[in-house]
Amino acid sequence: MLTKDQHCLESILEAIDRIMEYTSGIKSADDLNNDYRNFDATMMNFVVIGEMIDKISDEFKKKHSEIEWVKSKDSGI
């Protein structure tokens, strides 16, 4: 059984994989903006990343302080 932090990290990795899949054929920001379905799907996965970062325990975040958790959450990455 996964711990809460493991579940959050798995969800973040899945969201990153989806973002990579949705944007694999995109050549520019304009291309993404003009493809509203891929844009919406991509942005929703950035929201998922931010929500999962919020749910990761403070203990885990302190143990892995090399990651800029607040900056990552605020930018969605």
TADA-V368908 format. One record per residue. SS is DSSP state (hx for helix, st for strand, lp for the rest). NEAR is the number of other C-alpha atoms within 10 Angstrom. Layout:
# TADA-V368908
ss:SS near:NEAR
ss:SS near:NEAR
This chain:
# TADA-V368908
ss:lp near:5
ss:lp near:8
ss:lp near:8
ss:hx near:13
ss:hx near:18
ss:hx near:12
ss:hx near:15
ss:hx near:21
ss:hx near:17
ss:hx near:14
ss:hx near:18
ss:hx near:21
ss:hx near:13
ss:hx near:15
ss:hx near:21
ss:hx near:18
ss:hx near:12
ss:hx near:16
ss:hx near:19
ss:hx near:13
ss:hx near:13
ss:hx near:17
ss:lp near:17
ss:lp near:9
ss:lp near:10
ss:lp near:15
ss:lp near:9
ss:lp near:9
ss:hx near:11
ss:hx near:9
ss:hx near:14
ss:hx near:18
ss:hx near:13
ss:hx near:10
ss:lp near:12
ss:hx near:11
ss:hx near:12
ss:hx near:18
ss:hx near:17
ss:hx near:14
ss:hx near:16
ss:hx near:21
ss:hx near:14
ss:hx near:15
ss:hx near:21
ss:hx near:22
ss:hx near:18
ss:hx near:20
ss:hx near:25
ss:hx near:20
ss:hx near:16
ss:hx near:20
ss:hx near:23
ss:hx near:14
ss:hx near:13
ss:lp near:17
ss:lp near:13
ss:hx near:11
ss:hx near:10
ss:hx near:10
ss:hx near:16
ss:hx near:11
ss:hx near:10
ss:lp near:11
ss:lp near:10
ss:lp near:8
ss:lp near:11
ss:lp near:11
ss:hx near:18
ss:hx near:14
ss:hx near:10
ss:hx near:13
ss:hx near:18
ss:hx near:13
ss:hx near:12
ss:lp near:17
ss:lp near:17
